[in-house]
Amino acid sequence: MNTQQLIQAARAAESFGQIGRAEQLCRQVLFVDPKCVDALLLAGSIAARSNRVGEATALLRKALVEAPDSYDAVRWLAGLRMGLDGGEEAIELAQAAVRLRPKEPDPHVLLGMAYVAVQESRRAIPCFQEAVRLSPKMAGAYHNLGVAFQRDECKDEAIEAFQKALELAPGSVVTLLHLGTVYLTIEATDKAIECAQRAFELQPGSRGARRLLDDAQMTAVRSHNSDRHIREAIEQHPEASFPHALMGGRLQEQGKFDEAEEAILRSIELQRVQGFAYFQFAHNRKIKESDRPTLEQIEAVLQDPGLHPNDACYIHFALGKAYDDLKEYERAIGHLDKANTEGEVGTPEIEGGTPTYTSRVRAYRRLFTREFLERYQDIGFESDKPIFIFGMPRSGTTLLEQIISRHSTVGAAGEQLFWRDQRRRVVDLREGVLQVERLKSTGQKYLDLLSDLAPGSPHVTDKFPSNYVQLGLLQLLYPKAHFIHARRHPIDTALSVYMRPFLGVREFGNTKRKIVDSYKLYVETMEHWREVLPPGRFLEVDYELMVTRPDEMIRRVIAFCDLEWEDACLRPEEGDRRVITYSKWQVRQPVYTTSVARWRNYEPWLGTFGELFGMGTSREDVRAPVG
């Protein structure tokens, strides 16, 4: 057989799945003619599909040397480099593919994917748009366009692209899950739940669909229309357990803890083998000795072979909290360790402490220098409506909001994800500039949002903890806003984060290592803002001082916000607003000190948390009794 016949035989063998035979024939050709492009391409593509990346890369590079205009060599090599550390090379190769075949959709998709791989979603969007223009029925291109819009926080455009992809490929589970996730970010929970249910129908047992459904149902509880969502669910499916557990959570938010417990117990009566209702039960009040029989029942559920990993995770969190209440700290930490390593209640897409998230936060710091802030200092609003409360989760942000919002002129917006979602649309980290016009319109939208959430209130609190990342941006937009930094002993903070499933929160991890890395990143970032923002720009409030010297500290906070003193601020537990964070029981109680120096109870089991000793601690060493 001559070389051409060997190549034809190799292609035929590959088409019939005879991969070994195809590779053998390619080797025969390359032994005779080491520069045969067809053999190099076929052998390289087979190696790539067999995940032999190094071998595939070497073969395809040789093919490209011999045939610089080989579209197949460029295409395969771009795909390989995209999956490794060769992001910029992948972009160059994909650009070459577009030049070689500009009127075909595939190379445009390839270039878009290369941009997405290096977090350049904005540059990916026109690539996918060109692909769907060239091939209007290309479902995959519409899906990728939706992903690019989603990552660039263009939610309406993402929804439209995903919907088009589903029109063309209605059986795509991955597109349904992406669409449902976008719906969640705009609190369109009904549509998110519908996406999850459709995904379940297409792929029973889908963990992604289960996760989306859990997230959607939790978000439904937090939305302003949550009563309607939950009551409709109970009316339509009175024997379903989960809506009753959700109603328990809704009643907890309103401070109706006795009614909440009735709803939670009803959920457990309807479905013994579950996790969420047990979690709600443990967090509805302080667990007492008289609850021992109930804890034994919960422990027994863990042994049920039909228990889903997510439910087991919720149960471990519940038992961790319960045994902490009972001062059985070794048992508590044992369950918390399992909760944070088993199941997926904590979001699997956590970014805190990972290279991508860390590099992005550090890029913000590099951009927002004192000189950069001076360059854009005239673009801000005159409004003093926002009161930003930020810091690490579980550092006292909820207590601060409850205190400040007791003032007659202050409304409470809770945790608004607005700037987390919008910052990438208005800040071009690659070019080092602000999209000024877009920033101004977005800044006005935020003020309108606060007005809608708290009609008639001259001032409105936003206590989203991670707003600390974008303090420079918020300073430019709202130079008259008030900034309050909530601080707490670093290990108490870390332990408190570790004790809760931070569902849907991307910034903070669910392992000790991730939490520690997130805390270190937070400390670095706050030190940067102290250096570049005007002196005294934000008030730093130590949780330990807030709970041990409340009168003094509360007066300082109210004065910092330029508010007239009102005695109601001394009684945050009497507030009637909804509390939708995990502090919903604590903030209904009088200010207490039992969470100060809590880490001492867990000193033998701190492990990685020990790295946080002396890092970012409160300025005064408060040694309150541990209770």
N, C-alpha and C positions, 0 to 999 in steps of 0.2 A: 504494500500500500504506500502511495506517496503521501506527502505532508497534507495536502488538501483532503485526501480520503480519510486520513487519520483524524483530522479536525471534525469532519462530518460524522465519523463514527463516535467520537467523543461527545458531540452534541446530542446525537441520538441516544447514547447511553445515559446521558444526564436527563434527557426528557423522559426516559423510562424509569428513573429513580436509581439507576445503577451508578452511583456516585464514585465508588471505588474504581470501577472500570473506566469511567470518564477521566478520572485523575491519572490513571495508569497510561491512557492513550496520550494525554497532554504531556506527561513526562517523556514519552517516546519522541514526541515532536520536538520538545525543548532540548532533548539530548542531541538531536540532529541540527536543530536551528534554535539556539537560545534566544534569538531576537524575534521569534514568531509572535506577532501581536495577538493573533486569534487565540493561540494556545495560552499566552500569558493572561489574557482577559478571562478565558474560561476557567483556567486553574485559579486565578485570583478570586473570581466570583464564587467558586465552589468553596474555597478556603474561608471567604468572608461569611458565607451562610453557615459554615461549620464552626464559626466563632474562633477560627485560628487567625486572629487579627494581625499579628506580626507577619506571618507568612503571606497573608492576603495583601497587606500593605506593600511588602517588598515586590511581589509579583506585579501589582498594579502600577507601582512607580516605574518599573522596568518597561511596562507597556506604554506608559505615558512618555517616557524618553524616546521610544521608537516611533510613537505616533502622537505628537503633542495635540492633535485635533481629534483624538479619539473620545467621542462623547461617553462611551461606556466606561472607559478608564477614569475619566473625570467624575462621572456620576458615582461609581462604586467607591472611589477614593474619598470623595467628599463625604459620603455616608459614613465611612470608617473614621475619618478624622473628626467628624461631628460628635461621635460617641466617645472620643478620647479627650485629650487636652489640646487638640489642635483646632480650636474654634475659629481663629482668624484664617488659617489655611483652608478650613472647610468652606468659609465664605468665599475666598478667592477661587476655589475649585468650582463652587456652585455658580459663581458669576461667569466663569468660563463656560459652564454648561449652558447657561442662558445665552451667551454670545453664539455658541455653536448651534443652538436650536431655539431661537427666540419665539417662534410661532407655535411651540408645543407647550402644554401646561406643566408637564412634569418638571422641567428644570426650574421653573418659577416656584413650584412647590418646594423643590430641594433648597433653593436659596432662602425661601421663607423659613424653612425648618432650621437652616444654619444660623439665621439671625435669632430665632427663638432660643436656640441652644446656648447662645451667649447673652441671654436676657435683653435682646434688642427687639422687643416685640413691635415697637413703633415702626422699625424699618422692615419688619416681616410683613406687616399688613398689606402694603402695595404689591408685594410679591404674590400673596395668595389672591388678592383682588384680580391681578392680571391672569392668574391661572383659571379662575372661575369665569373670567370674561372669554378666555380662549375655549374653555370647556364648561358650559353652563350646567352640565349634568354630573359634574365631578364632585360627588358627595364628600370625599376625603379632603378636598381642597376647601370646601365650605367649613368642614369641621376644624381644619387647621386655622382658617381665618377666624373662626369663633374663639379658638384658644388664644390667638394673638390679641384679639380685642379684649378678651377676658383678662389677660395679663396686663394689658395697658389700661385697665379699669374703664373701658368703654362698654358699659354693661348693655345698653340698648342694642348697640351694634353686634355685640357677642350673641345676644339672644336671637337676633334676626338671622345671623349666620348659622347658629346651631339648628334653628327651626328649619332653615332651608336644607341643611344636611339631612335632617330627619325626614323631610318630604321625599328626598331622593333615596335614603336608606333608612326606612322606619325601624329596622331591626338592630340598629347600632346602640348597644348598651352603653358604650363609652361616651357617645354623644349625649345620650339621655342624662348620664350622670354629670357631665359638664354643664348641660343646660340647667339641671336642677340646682347645681351649686351656684350658678349665677342668679337664679331666682331667689336663692337664700339670701344673697347679699343685698337684695332690694326688698327683703321680707315678703316676697310673694310666696308664702309658705304653702298655700293650696296647690300652686303649680309645681313647686318643688316636690311635694308629696306625690303628686300625680306622676312626675318623672320617675321617682323611686319605685312606685308601684308598677309602672310599665316595665321598668328594668327587671323587677322581680319576676314578672310574667314571662319575660324573654329569657331570663337566666335565673331560675330558682336557686336560692342559696347564695346569691351574689353578695359578697361582703361589702362591696362598694355601695350597692343599693341599700343594704341594711344601715350602713353608716349615714348615707344621705337621708334616709327616712328618720333615723334617730335625731339627726341635726335639725331636720325640718320640723319635727314635732316639738323639739325643745325651743326652736325659734318661734313657733306658733305661740308658745306660752308667753314669750317675752314681748310679742307684738302688742300693739295697742288694741288689736281686734281679737286678742287671745280668748276672751270670754266666749265670743261668738264661735270661734273655731272649736273650742273644747265642748261647749254645750251641744253644738250640732253633732259632734262625734259621739257624744253620750246618747243623744236622742236616736241617732241612726243605728248605733251598735251598743245597746245598754249592757250587754254581757261582755264587752271588750274591756280588758283591764287597764290598758295604757291610758285612755282618756281620763279615767278616774285619778290615776297617778298625776297626770298633767294638771287636773283641777286642784289636786292637793298643792302642787307647786304654785299655782296661781293664787290660791288662798294664803299661802305662806307669804307671797309678795305683798299681800294686803295686810299682813299682820294678824290674820285670823287663824291662829295655829290650832285651836281646838277643832274647828271645822276642817282644816287641812288634814288633821290626823284621821278624821272620819273618812274622808275621801281616799286617803292613802290605804287605810285598812280595808276599805271596800275593794280597792284594786288588788290587794293581796288575797282577799277572799276569793276573787274571781280567777286569779292566776297565781298559784303559790310559787311556781318555778319561774321566777323573773329576777330582775336586779334593781331596776329603777325605783320601784316603790319602796324597797328596803332602804335605798339610799335616801329617798325623801323622808322616810320615817326617822332615820338616825339624825338627820339635819333639821328636823322640825322643832326639836327642843333638846335639853340636856338629858342624856340617858342616865337612868337611876338604877339602883340595885334591884328594884322591883321589876325592871325590864329584863332580868336575866333569862326567864323562860322564853321570851321573844328572841333574844340573841341566840339561844340554843336552836330555835327553829330556823333562824337565818343561817346558822352554821350548817345545819342539816341540808339546806337547799344546795349548798356548795357541792355536796356529794352526789347530787342528781346527775345522771349521765346525759340528760337532755338539756342541761343548762348551757346556753350560748356563752362564748367567751366574753362578749360585751357585758352580759348580765353578771357573770362571775366578777368582772372588773368592778362594776357598781357595788356588788356585795362586799368586796374587799375594802372599798372606800368607806362603805357604811360601817363595817366592823372596826376599821381603823379609827373612825371618829368615836364610835361607841366605847371602845376600850380606852381611848384617851380620856373620855368623860369619866370613866370608872378608875382612872389612874393606873391601869394595867398597861404600862408603856411598852413593854417588850412584845406583848401580844398585838398591841396597836401597830407598832412599826413593822411587825411581820406581815400583817395584812396590807399595810400601805406599800411595802416592797412588792408584794404580789400584784397589787392594783396597778402599779406603775410599770410592771414588766409583762403583764398578761392582758390580753384583750386590746380593744382599740377605742375605749371611751375617750381618752385623750386623743386629739386629732393627730392622724399619722403624718400630716403635712406640716409639722412643726418646723419653724425656721430658726428659732432662737438658738444661738451658739453654733449654727451650721455655717460653712464658708460663705454660702450665697447671702444669707441674711446679714452675717457679720460684715462682709465686704460692702454690702449696700449701706449699712448704717455708718460705717467708717467713711464711705464715699460722701455721704451727707456732711459729715464733720469736716472733711477736707474742703468741701465746696463752701460751706457756710462759715467763712472766716470773718474777722472783724471788718476787713476791707470789702468783702462781698456784701455784708449787711449794710455798710455805708453806701455802696453803689446803688442799692435798691431801696433806700430808706424812705423815699417819697411815695411809694405805691400803696401805702396802707390806708385803712379805714379809720374814721374818727370814733367809731363805736367802742364803748367800754362794756358792751353787753356780755361778752364771754368771760367766764371765770374758769380757767383751765386748772384741773387738779390731776396731777400725774405722778408717776413713780413706778415701782415694781408692783405687780398684783399682790394683794394681801398686805399692803403696807399702811392701810388706814385711809385709802381714798374714799371708800363708802362712808365711813364715819365723818370725814371732813365734809362731804357733800351733804350729809344729813344735817350737820350742824349749820352750815352756811345757808342751806335752803329753808331752814326754819325762819329766816329773816323774811319780813313781809314783802321785800322788794326783789327777792331772788326766787327763780324757778329752778327746777332740777331736770336736766336732760339725760341723766344717767351716763352710760358709756356709749358715746357716739363713735362709730368707726369711720366717720366721714373723712378725716384727713389721712388716716392710714390707707384708705381706698383711693383718695384723690391725689396724693402727693406725687405719684409717678406720672400723672398726666400734666402736672404743672412745673415739674423740675426735670430738666434734661441733664442727668448726671454725666452723660458721655461728653456733651458739649460744654458743660459747666455754666449753663444759663437758665434763667427762668422764662417760662412762657407767660409773659407779663399779662397780656390781654385775657388769656384763659385763666390765669391766676386771679385776676380781679373779678371776673364773672363767677368763678368758683367760690371766692371769698364771700361774695354777696349771697350766693346760694346757702352757704353755711349760716350766715346771719338770719336768713329767712327760715332755715330749718329750726334754729333755736327759738325764733318767734312763734313758729307753729307748735313746737313742743311745750312751750310755756307762755301762752298768750297773755299779754298784759304785763309781763314781768320785765322790768328794766334790765335785770341781770339774770344770766342763766349759767348754771354750772355744767361742765362737761368733764367727767371724771375717767375718761378712757386712759388707762395707765400708760400705754405706749405713746401717748402724745409727747413724751419726753424726747422721742427720736426727732421730731420735727419742730422743736422749739424755735429754731432760727426762722423757719418759714412762718410760724405763728407770730413771731415778733415783728416780722416785716408787715404782715397783713393787719395785725391788731396791736399796734404799739401801746394802746390805752387799756388793753385787757389785763386782767390780773392772773398771775401765774403762781400756783402753789404746789410745791414739791413735797409729797408725802414720803417720809423716811421711817424705817424701822430697823431694828437689829438685823443684820444680814442673814443670820442663821434662823432666827425666828421667821423671817420672810420666806426663806427657802423651804423650811419645814411646812409652813402654811400652804405654799404653792404645791408642795408634794402631797398634801392631804386632800387635794381637790382635783377632780377631773376637769381640766380647763378645756371643755368641749368647744371646738371651733376657734380657739385662740392660737394663732400661729407664732406669736412672738416668744413664748416661753415653753421650755421642754417638759417632758413628763418622766425624765430620769434625773438622778442626782447630777450626773455629769452635764446634761443639757441645762439644768437649772443654774448650776454654778457658772457655766460659760455665759449664760444669759445675764446673770447678775454682774459678772465682771464687765461685760459689754456695756451694761447700763451705767456702772460706776465711771467707766472711761468717758461715756457720752455726757454725763452730767458734769464731769470736770471740764470738758470742753466748753459747755455752755456757760459755766461760771467764768471762764476766761474771756469769751468773746461777746457775751451779752452785757448790757450796761450793769454797773454794780447795783446790787439790791433789786435786780429785775424780778426775781422770784423769791417768795417766802419759803423757807425750808422748815417744815413742821415735823418734829420727831414724835412718832406714835407713843413712845414711852412717856414723854412729857405730856402729851395730850391726855393720857388716861390717868396719870398720877397727879397732874396739876391742871385739871381741866379749866377752871375758872380763868386762870392767868393766860393759858394758851388760846382758849376760845376768844377771849377779848383781843388778843394779838391778831388772830386771823381776821376777825370782823373789822378791826381797824385797818389792817393791810388792804382789805377790799374797799376801803373808803365808804363804809356803811355806818349809819348811826347805830348805836348800841340798842339791842332789844333782848330782854331777858329770855325770850323763847329759845334763843340760840344755846342756852345752857341745858336745854332739855331735848336733845335730839331724838330720844326714844319716843317722844310724843308725836313725831311727824307722821302724817298719814299718806305720804306718797308711796308709790310702788317701789320696792327694792328687788331688783332682779338678779343681783349677784349672789355669791355664796355667803355674803354677810347678812342675808335677809333676816335671820333670827337674831344675830348679835346686835344689830343696830336698833332693834326694838327693845333692847334691855338698857338699863342705866349704864353709863360709862363704867367699865370694869377693868381690872388690872391683871386678870388671870392669864392673859396672853403675853405678858411681859416676861422675858427670860424663860420662855417656854422650852427653849432648846436644852436647858439643863436636864429636863426629864428624859431627853433622848441622847444624852452625851455619849453613852457607850456605843451607839449605833449611827453616829453622824457620818462616818465614812468620808466621802468626797466633800460633804458640806463643811468639813473642818477647814478647807482652804479659804473659807470666807471670814475666819476670825480676823477682826481688826480692819475689815474692808468696808468702807462706806458706812461705818457705824454712827450712831447718834453722837452728838458732841458731848452729851452729858451721860455719864455711866449711871443708869438708873437700876438699882438692884432691888427691885420690888419682890415681895415674896411670891413664890410660885404656888398657884392654887389649882 
